[in-house]
Amino acid sequence: MGLKALLVLGDGTVFEGKGFGAEGETIGEVVFNTSMTGYQEILTDPSYKGQIVTMTYTQIGNYGVNEEDAESAGGIKAEGFIVKEASDFPSNWRSSGSLPGYMKRHGVVGIQDIDTRALTRHLRNHGAQMGIISTKEPDPRRLLDKVRSHPGISAFDLVKDVTTRQVYTWAEGCWKWSCTAEAIESPSSGLKKVVVYDFGIKLNILKNLVDAGFAVTVVPAQTPCEAVLEMEPDAVLLSNGPGDPQTVGYAIENTRRLIGRKPIFGICLGHQILGLAMGGQTYKLKFGHHGGNHPVKDLATNRVEITSQNHNYCVDVKSLKGKARLTHTNLYDGTEEGMVHADLPIFSVQHHPEAGPGPNDSIHLFRRFGEMIEKGVW
């Protein structure tokens, strides 16, 4: 049944449940994710560094885990996991282990057997907030003291914790569905060259770039603009990543110096960094967008795409004062989901066109990136 575990939120709310995964204690910003599947991809998404993820779907772990579905090297990046019920007996032909076992191997603490619907409603009403999960401290008052003494994730540059330490190339495409499925390596000749800034990149972004005809080189988040230009890429991609975009001043400055010198595509945190580099402002959402079912409208085509999302911040496109125009909006709350530079081949989106998990409605943006490079315009 698992050890008794407590979840204590920063506002003093307490949930009692059972621990699963590793034993111990973990602290982070508590958010909720509305995806029904894709828990392994969510846990290994570097954008969740600093956060404890609550799954709104009730049964999690029923198809197990496997090495192919991880979205980053080195295992789980989320600080903790909250579910209604964690399955310890997965059933799927691709499974190589259970979710609780996977979390235990990576030292990640989870809590189950709590009312995740009540927790989700609380976060919607009161906003995402710091919280702590513990299987070793029975006194919620002591746990609350720890939460309230934490400065919050906006006090840290989380990108430094998840970025690559060295430059590397990537040539593997997306996993193909078949009884002997494996990733396909792209030919290296005649491809458009893209340098990817790794702010916490998901592997599915790299795979989709390869499938769209790119030769991919990935660089650490702090790589100087000049070093990127010396590689003579056809374009630059700014990746997703964790935390408050204003904490990564070096990324904002390097992006500012790249504007007008190379075509740029920004995704999620990369979108926010691009907005700040162009002189705009960002703002924090009450409880963020996390899930695989968010409708986004493309204002140029009026097409509605169901998208994968994972962000707590948005770009105020109006603050750019005409340097960029809005291209996409979120139909849940009207927030900004994309922009394009008024004069230069630069565009970005707040949602995740690579999905992983989620629908592939926006995957065409990788092809559009290639077309933008060839034509020099959006």
C-alpha positions in Angstrom: 0.0 0.0 0.0 3.0 2.3 0.4 4.1 4.6 3.3 1.8 7.3 4.5 2.7 10.5 2.6 1.7 14.2 3.0 1.3 16.9 0.4 1.4 20.4 1.9 0.8 23.5 -0.2 2.2 26.9 0.5 -1.3 28.2 1.6 -1.5 25.6 4.3 -3.7 23.1 2.5 -2.9 19.5 3.4 -3.6 16.2 1.5 -2.8 12.8 3.0 -2.1 9.8 0.8 0.3 7.0 0.2 3.8 7.3 -1.1 5.1 5.6 -4.3 8.3 5.7 -6.2 11.2 6.8 -4.0 10.9 7.5 -0.3 11.9 10.9 1.1 10.9 14.5 0.6 10.7 16.8 -2.4 9.6 20.5 -2.9 8.5 22.3 -6.0 5.8 24.4 -7.7 2.6 22.3 -7.8 0.9 22.3 -11.2 -1.7 20.1 -12.9 -1.6 18.4 -16.3 -4.8 17.4 -18.1 -3.2 14.7 -20.4 -4.8 11.3 -20.2 -1.6 9.5 -21.3 2.1 10.4 -21.8 3.1 10.4 -18.2 6.7 9.2 -19.0 7.2 12.0 -21.5 5.8 14.5 -19.0 8.1 13.3 -16.2 11.2 13.4 -18.4 10.4 16.8 -20.0 13.1 19.3 -18.7 10.5 22.1 -18.7 9.1 20.5 -15.5 12.3 21.0 -13.6 11.4 22.7 -10.3 7.8 21.6 -10.5 5.7 18.8 -8.9 3.2 17.5 -11.5 -0.4 16.5 -10.7 -2.2 14.3 -13.3 -5.9 15.0 -13.5 -6.6 11.6 -15.1 -7.3 9.0 -12.5 -5.3 5.8 -13.4 -1.7 6.5 -14.3 1.0 3.9 -15.1 -1.2 1.3 -16.7 1.0 0.8 -19.8 4.3 1.1 -18.0 7.5 2.8 -19.1 10.2 2.2 -21.7 13.5 3.7 -22.8 12.2 5.0 -26.2 9.5 7.3 -24.7 11.8 9.5 -22.5 12.0 13.1 -23.6 15.5 13.8 -22.2 18.6 11.9 -21.3 19.2 11.2 -17.6 15.7 10.3 -16.7 13.1 12.2 -14.7 13.3 16.0 -14.5 10.1 16.8 -12.5 10.6 17.2 -8.8 7.7 15.0 -7.8 4.5 13.3 -9.0 0.9 13.3 -7.8 -1.7 10.9 -9.0 -5.0 9.4 -7.9 -3.9 5.8 -8.5 -0.5 4.5 -9.7 -0.5 1.2 -11.4 2.3 -1.2 -10.4 1.2 -3.9 -12.9 1.5 -2.5 -16.4 0.2 -4.2 -19.5 1.7 -3.2 -22.8 3.9 -4.9 -25.4 6.4 -2.0 -25.3 6.6 -1.8 -21.5 10.0 -2.6 -19.9 9.0 -1.7 -16.3 6.5 0.0 -14.0 6.0 3.7 -13.3 6.6 3.3 -9.5 9.8 1.3 -10.2 11.0 3.9 -12.7 10.4 6.7 -10.2 12.2 4.8 -7.5 15.2 4.1 -9.7 15.5 7.9 -10.4 14.9 8.9 -6.8 11.6 10.8 -7.4 9.0 10.9 -4.7 5.3 10.5 -5.5 2.0 10.5 -3.7 -1.2 8.7 -4.6 -4.5 7.9 -3.2 -5.5 11.6 -2.8 -8.4 13.5 -4.3 -6.6 14.9 -7.4 -9.9 16.5 -8.5 -10.1 18.5 -5.3 -6.4 19.5 -5.7 -6.9 20.6 -9.3 -9.9 22.7 -8.4 -7.9 24.3 -5.5 -5.0 25.1 -7.9 -7.4 26.6 -10.4 -9.1 28.8 -7.8 -5.9 29.8 -5.9 -3.2 29.4 -8.5 -0.1 27.2 -8.8 2.0 27.4 -5.7 4.9 25.8 -3.9 4.3 22.5 -2.2 6.1 19.6 -0.6 5.6 15.9 -0.6 7.1 13.9 2.3 7.0 10.2 3.3 9.2 10.9 6.4 7.8 13.9 8.2 4.4 13.3 9.8 3.9 16.9 11.1 2.3 19.1 8.4 3.3 22.2 10.3 7.0 21.5 9.9 6.4 20.8 6.2 4.6 24.1 5.8 7.5 25.9 7.4 9.8 24.3 4.7 7.5 25.4 1.9 7.2 28.9 3.1 11.0 29.3 3.6 11.5 28.3 -0.1 12.1 31.4 -2.3 10.1 29.9 -5.2 11.4 28.7 -8.6 11.6 32.2 -10.1 14.6 32.7 -7.8 16.6 30.2 -9.8 18.0 29.8 -13.2 16.7 26.3 -13.8 18.0 26.2 -17.4 21.6 25.7 -16.2 20.4 22.5 -14.5 19.0 20.9 -17.6 21.0 22.2 -20.6 23.6 20.1 -22.3 27.2 20.6 -21.2 28.7 20.2 -24.7 27.9 20.7 -28.4 26.6 17.6 -30.2 24.9 16.7 -33.4 21.6 14.8 -33.8 20.5 12.7 -36.7 17.7 10.5 -35.4 14.1 10.9 -36.7 10.8 10.1 -35.1 9.9 6.7 -33.9 8.0 4.8 -36.6 5.0 2.6 -35.7 5.6 -1.1 -36.7 6.2 -4.4 -35.0 10.0 -3.8 -35.3 9.8 0.0 -34.8 12.9 2.0 -34.5 14.1 5.5 -35.0 15.2 6.4 -38.6 18.5 8.2 -39.2 18.3 11.0 -41.7 20.9 11.3 -44.5 23.4 14.1 -43.7 24.0 15.6 -47.1 22.0 18.4 -48.7 20.1 19.4 -45.5 19.4 22.8 -44.0 21.7 23.4 -41.0 20.1 24.5 -37.8 21.7 25.3 -34.5 19.5 24.5 -31.5 19.9 26.4 -28.3 19.2 23.8 -25.5 17.4 25.5 -22.7 15.9 22.1 -21.7 15.0 20.7 -25.0 12.7 17.7 -25.6 14.1 15.0 -27.8 11.0 15.0 -29.9 11.8 18.5 -31.1 15.2 17.3 -32.4 13.5 14.3 -34.1 10.9 16.4 -35.8 13.7 18.8 -37.1 15.4 15.8 -38.6 12.2 14.6 -40.2 11.6 18.1 -41.6 15.0 18.0 -43.4 17.4 19.6 -41.0 21.0 18.8 -40.0 20.9 19.5 -36.3 23.6 20.8 -34.0 22.7 21.4 -30.3 24.6 23.9 -28.2 24.6 24.7 -24.5 22.3 27.5 -23.3 25.1 29.9 -22.5 26.9 29.5 -25.9 27.8 33.0 -27.2 26.1 34.4 -30.3 29.5 34.6 -32.1 30.2 30.9 -31.6 26.8 30.0 -33.1 27.5 32.3 -36.1 30.9 30.7 -36.7 29.0 27.4 -37.3 27.4 29.1 -40.3 23.9 27.7 -39.7 21.0 28.4 -42.0 18.8 29.1 -39.0 18.6 29.0 -35.2 16.0 27.3 -33.0 15.4 28.4 -29.4 14.1 25.5 -27.4 11.6 24.9 -24.6 12.8 24.9 -21.0 11.9 25.5 -17.3 11.3 28.4 -15.1 10.9 32.2 -15.4 12.3 33.5 -18.7 13.6 36.6 -17.0 16.2 34.5 -15.1 18.1 33.7 -18.3 19.6 37.0 -19.1 22.5 35.5 -21.1 20.0 33.8 -23.4 18.0 37.0 -23.9 21.2 38.9 -24.8 22.5 36.2 -27.3 19.1 36.1 -28.9 19.0 39.9 -29.2 22.3 39.8 -31.1 21.1 37.0 -33.4 18.0 39.0 -34.5 18.5 40.2 -38.1 21.4 37.9 -38.7 19.7 34.5 -38.9 16.2 33.1 -39.3 14.9 32.1 -35.8 12.2 29.8 -34.6 11.2 29.8 -30.9 9.2 27.2 -28.9 7.7 27.7 -25.5 10.6 29.2 -23.3 12.3 30.0 -26.6 9.2 32.0 -27.6 9.4 33.9 -24.3 13.1 34.6 -24.6 12.5 35.9 -28.1 9.8 38.2 -26.9 12.1 39.6 -24.2 15.0 39.9 -26.7 12.8 42.1 -28.9 12.1 44.4 -26.0 8.7 43.0 -24.9 7.4 41.8 -21.6 6.2 38.5 -20.2 3.6 37.8 -17.5 2.8 34.8 -15.3 -0.4 32.8 -15.7 -2.5 32.0 -12.6 -2.1 28.2 -12.9 -0.4 27.8 -16.3 -1.2 25.6 -19.3 -0.2 22.0 -18.9 -1.7 19.2 -21.0 -2.4 17.8 -24.5 -5.8 19.2 -25.2 -5.5 23.0 -25.6 -7.3 24.5 -28.6 -5.2 27.1 -30.4 -6.4 29.2 -33.3 -4.1 30.1 -36.2 -5.2 33.7 -37.0 -3.9 33.5 -40.6 -5.9 30.4 -41.6 -8.6 30.4 -38.9 -7.7 26.8 -38.4 -8.1 25.4 -34.8 -5.4 23.0 -33.7 -5.4 20.9 -30.5 -2.0 21.4 -28.9 0.3 20.1 -26.3 1.2 22.8 -23.7 3.5 23.2 -20.8 4.1 26.8 -19.6 3.4 29.2 -16.8 4.4 32.4 -18.6 3.2 34.2 -21.7 4.6 37.0 -24.0 2.6 40.2 -24.0 2.7 40.7 -27.8 1.3 44.2 -27.5 4.3 45.2 -25.5 6.4 44.7 -28.6 4.9 47.8 -30.1 4.6 46.7 -33.7 7.9 44.7 -33.9 5.9 41.5 -34.1 2.3 40.6 -34.7 0.1 38.0 -33.0 -0.3 34.8 -35.0 -2.0 32.3 -32.6 -4.4 32.6 -29.6 -5.5 30.1 -27.0 -9.2 29.5 -27.2 -9.5 28.6 -23.5 -8.5 32.0 -22.1 -7.5 34.2 -25.1 -3.8 34.3 -24.2 -1.1 34.7 -26.8 0.2 31.5 -28.4 2.4 32.8 -31.3 4.0 35.7 -33.0 5.9 36.6 -36.1 8.4 39.5 -36.6 7.1 42.4 -38.6 10.0 42.4 -41.1 12.4 39.5 -40.4 12.1 35.7 -40.9 11.5 35.1 -37.2 8.5 33.4 -35.6 7.7 31.5 -32.4 4.9 29.7 -30.7 4.0 29.1 -27.0 2.7 25.6 -27.5 4.6 22.5 -28.4 4.3 21.5 -32.1 6.4 18.4 -31.4 3.8 17.1 -28.9 5.3 14.2 -27.0 2.7 13.7 -25.5 -0.2 15.1 -27.4 -1.7 15.5 -30.9 0.3 16.3 -34.0 -1.9 19.1 -35.3 0.9 21.7 -35.2 3.7 19.5 -36.5 3.5 21.4 -39.8 5.4 24.3 -38.1 8.7 22.4 -38.6 8.1 22.3 -42.3 7.1 25.9 -42.2 10.4 26.7 -40.5 12.2 25.1 -43.5 10.1 27.1 -46.0 10.8 30.3 -44.1 14.5 29.7 -44.4 14.3 29.0 -48.2 12.1 32.0 -48.9 13.5 34.4 -46.3 10.0 35.4 -45.1 7.2 33.9 -42.9 
